Each structure stands twice: as structure tokens, then as C-alpha cells.
Amino acid sequence: MAKAKEKKSDIGLIGLSVMGQNLALNIERNGFQISVFNRTAEITKSFAAQKTKGKKVYPCYSLKKFISSLKKPRKIILLIKAGEPVDEVIGKLLPLLEKGDILIDGGNSFFKDTERRQLFLEKKGIFFLGMGVSGGEEGALYGPSLMVGGSKKAYLQLEKIFKKIAAVAEKEPCCAYLGPSGAGHFVKMVHNGIEYAVMGLLAEVYAFLKIGLHLSQQEIINNFKKRRKSLLASYLFEITLEVLSQSDKGNNQPLVDLVLDEAEQKGTGKWTTQVALDLGIPLPGISSAVDSRIISSFRERREKLAAIYSTGKSPKANLPIQAVFDSLLASILVTYDQGFFLLRQGSTAFGYDLDLLKIAKIWRAGCIIRSEILKKIILSSIQVQSGDLLADSGFFRQELIKLEKSWRQTLSAFIESSTPCPIMAASLAYFDSFRQKRLESASLIQGLRDRFGSHGFRRTDKKGDFHVNWSPVKK
């Protein structure tokens, strides 16, 4: 590594997982000197030896040395595990920091924790930013989508670096200041909820093509390939094709057939559904995606129940393959609607004043949910600000009317073949529920609540709250 001890680094980074290493290399490649530190010194040594030769990357082996290597005001990105580890590192850094220094949490922290940390650090004179980073390891290295919230004054001091390292879509950096406090991490949380649902929908379609339509692995691959340039085109669609196309080197079987069927999670999807429930916002598709992963973790129970209730191989469904992909598109459209609706409602509830068009634009490149659909959402420009894509986007309206018949036919075939489809089914139920001028089921629920708990009800023909003594049914 070039000798750089006399020159202070422009920025520092703590946490040298692969994401941290790649983001550090991205920052350096874009013309900034960076100091790096990891709690485990061996990881820092290995990174320095293998990847930083000739680069303006300054490895540090103590926090004191790390802090002294940075220009003032110091700018420090934390890329560490969410939760207590973030608070622990902040606690160790505080005695070494000065007023005006800036901490940036680039991990998947819960936005309420980000709000709490900003309030705490502001009292100490330290600026704090919560920055959602999307794009995985590849995005961190070549250009992620950056969703920043917190102190606007601090963001402006980092804007040059952030915009240089971010992905670019149509000559615009996929980076933006989104709002105060936990706004950045709130948006990243919703992003991850959408991600959970889209991944789950792709998985449901794969399972049905295999179980319901009896397609071979190569036939499934070919059908995904045919639709790479369609409205389904997206990063997740493309890497689904990559995963399905990978063969095991040992026996040439599709590798996906050898992957243990227990889908894990890190909690961001769960947070999305929990926050939505607290706000009274329906997210059935996203919530079902979380439930599906949880169900997969109970493998022993699944094996036990499969032995009891198994019906053997289902007959081949009589359904055009295109109908399956039409239903996938319809369900993904509804997923985006759920996410944008939560963004708008959350923005109001938490005082973030989110610009939904700006969010859609910074999701066009770098991030995991980048897609052709997002480009269409952006064309709705003014309409997207409402967060009600089902009502206000002409593109959504046109596509869903066209896709509805295939959507229903496909779900029926899923059910007949005993192929689980909780996300797709929940997506259609969401669509059907919101387009009912009168929800007959809801009126019965209110009657039942009044019958057993005297909770009262309102009427369509009179104003006020009502309660009646419901007449018992004669035996």
C-alpha cells in the first residue's frame, strides 16, 4: 500500500464483512482515501494484504489510531450487524469523537433504533445518519442504491462521496437524502419487504412449473429466458434464472434441488409487517412472504405431515405457461402497490415528508428490487406521490385489467395441484378486497362484534353509533 500516513483520510469505515470491504474499495476507486477498522484484527490484515495494495486504503488496528487518521470533521460509516453491536460501537467511539463529527449507520438497522440513536448523539454534538444500502455485495463494490435519512446538514457534507459511489440510472446517481431521523432506514425496510414478496412469488412460480405443469429443469429455464425482456425484467428475475441454471459439479444435478428447503431471514421483512400492523396498513402479500419463510423452517413438522396427508403426484394442470407468468406480473404489481402505500402512510405517521417519486428513481439501479416496473412507475410521476398505484397509475390499471383472468386461472391450478401459493393468493385477495365498493364480510363482522361484545356499529342510512339486542334464533 502506498504510504499515506501523513495525509488524513476523507472517510472511515468500521466493519469489514464482504459488504464493508467492497464499499471501502468502491469509495477508494472513486478518488477518496479511506481508513478501515474491524474488531477482529486478522480480518483487517487479510483485507489489507489481499485487496488494498497500491490503493488509498489505510488499515487501522485500534479505534484510537483509526480516529486520528481521519480529517475533521470525521466521517465514519458503520457497516456492522444491526441491534446491540451498533450501540456497542457507538459507545466505544464516543469518547474519541468531537462535536461536529458524523456517524453513518449503513447497516440494516430498525428505523426506530436510528431515531433513538440520532436523538442521543445530537445531545453529544455528534451528527448521525441512517443510510439504507441496497445492492448486495456486487452493488457495494460497483454502485449501490443509497437511501439516506437523518441530519440534512451532515448529509450535505457527505453528498459528494455518496453520489460518486452510488449506482447511476439515466445519468442520475441512485442516492438521495429522503428525510429526517429514521427516514432512510424506514425506506430501506419497506424496500426489503417488497424484496421478500417478489422473491417469494418467483419461488412460487418455479414450484408450480415443476409440480403443477411437470416441466423439466431445462424447460423451466427456457421459459424464464423467454421473458427476460418483458415487463418482468428485473434483477431478481435475472438472478432467479442464474440460480435455476446452476448445476452441481459433483453429479450435474440442478444445484437448487440440493439446497436445503429452509428459507432464512434477517428480520427486515418481519419489521415491515409489524410496522404496517401498528399503522393499520394491510400488507397481505409481504406478510405472507414472511410467513412462508417461517413455515419452511419447520422442516421436521412438514415431513411428518407430508407422510400423513400426501396425495402423491398431482396430474398435469391444463394451463398455458404464459398465464403463470401473467399471474406473476399481476402479483408483483400489487406488491409494489403495498410497498408504496406503506411508504406514504408511514411518511405521514412519522413526519418524514417522503418524496415517493425520488424513492422510485433511486431504486432504478443498484438495488435488489430494480425492475422494468419501477421505470413504468416513474412515468406516472405526479400520480406516484399518492402512494396509491392501484388507483392513480394508468399503467397499473391497464395491466391488471388485462392480467386478471390469467391470475384467477393460475391460482385455481395452483390449488388443484396442491402447490402452496400464499403470496400470490394473498395478492389477489388484496386486489379483490380493495375493489369492493361494499365489503359484505366486514358488515357481518361488525354485527358479530356487537352481538357478543356490545361494541356497537354504524349504519349506512343513519348517523351515529348503534347497538341492538340481537334476537336469538328459534330452535
C-alpha positions, 0 to 999 in steps of 0.5 A: 500500500502506498504510504499515506500516513501523513495525509488524513483520510476523507472517510472511515469505515468500521466493519469489514464483512464482504459488504464493508470491504467492497464499499471501502474499495468502491469509495477508494476507486472513486478518488477518496482515501479511506481508513478501515477498522474491524474488531477482529484484527486478522480480518483487517490484515487479510483485507489489507494484504489481499485487496488494498495494495497500491490503493488509498486504503489505510488499515487501522488496528485500534479505534484510537489510531483509526480516529486520528487518521481521519480529517475533521470533521470525521466521517465514519460509516458503520457497516456492522450487524444491526441491534446491540453491536451498533450501540456497542460501537457507538459507545466505544467511539464516543469518547474519541469523537468531537462535536461536529463529527458524523456517524453513518449507520449503513447497516440494516438497522430498525428505523426506530433504533436510528431515531433513538440513536440520532436523538442521543448523539445530537445531545453529544454534538455528534451528527448521525445518519441512517443510510439504507444500502441496497445492492448486495455485495456486487452493488457495494463494490460497483454502485449501490442504491443509497437511501439516506435519512437523518441530519440534512446538514451532515448529509450535505457534507457527505453528498459528494462521496455518496453520489460518486459511489452510488449506482447511476440510472439515466445519468442520475446517481441512485442516492438521495437524502429522503428525510429526517431521523429514521427516514432512510432506514424506514425506506430501506425496510419497506424496500426489503419487504417488497424484496421478500414478496417478489422473491417469494412469488418467483419461488412460487412460480418455479414450484408450480412449473415443476409440480403443477405443469411437470416441466423439466429443469431445462424447460423451466429455464427456457421459459424464464429466458423467454421473458427476460425482456418483458415487463418482468425484467428485473434483477431478481428475475435475472438472478432467479434464472442464474440460480435455476441454471446452476448445476452441481459439479459433483453429479450435474444435478440442478444445484437448487434441488440440493439446497436445503428447503429452509428459507432464512431471514434477517428480520427486515421483512418481519419489521415491515409487517409489524410496522404496517400492523401498528399503522393499520396498513394491510400488507397481505402479500409481504406478510405472507412472504414472511410467513412462508419463510417461517413455515419452511423452517419447520422442516421436521413438522412438514415431513411428518405431515407430508407422510400423513396427508400426501396425495402423491403426484398431482396430474398435469394442470391444463394451463398455458405457461404464459398465464403463470407468468401473467399471474406473476406480473399481476402479483408483483404489481400489487406488491409494489402497490403495498410497498408504496402505500406503506411508504406514504402512510408511514411518511405521514405517521412519522413526519418524514415528508417522503418524496415517493417519486425520488424513492422510485428513481433511486431504486432504478439501479443498484438495488435488489428490487430494480425492475422494468416496473419501477421505470413504468412507475416513474412515468406516472410521476405526479400520480406516484406521490399518492402512494396509491398505484392501484388507483392513480397509475394508468399503467397499473390499471391497464395491466391488471385489467388485462392480467386478471383472468390469467391470475384467477386461472393460475391460482385455481391450478395452483390449488388443484395441484396442491402447490402452496401459493400464499403470496400470490393468493394473498395478492389477489385477495388484496386486489379483490378486497380493495375493489369492493365498493361494499365489503359484505364480510366486514358488515357481518363482522361488525354485527358479530362484534356487537352481538357478543361484545356490545361494541356497537356499529354504524349504519349506512342510512343513519348517523351515529353509533348503534347497538341492538339486542340481537334476537336469538334464533328459534330452535 
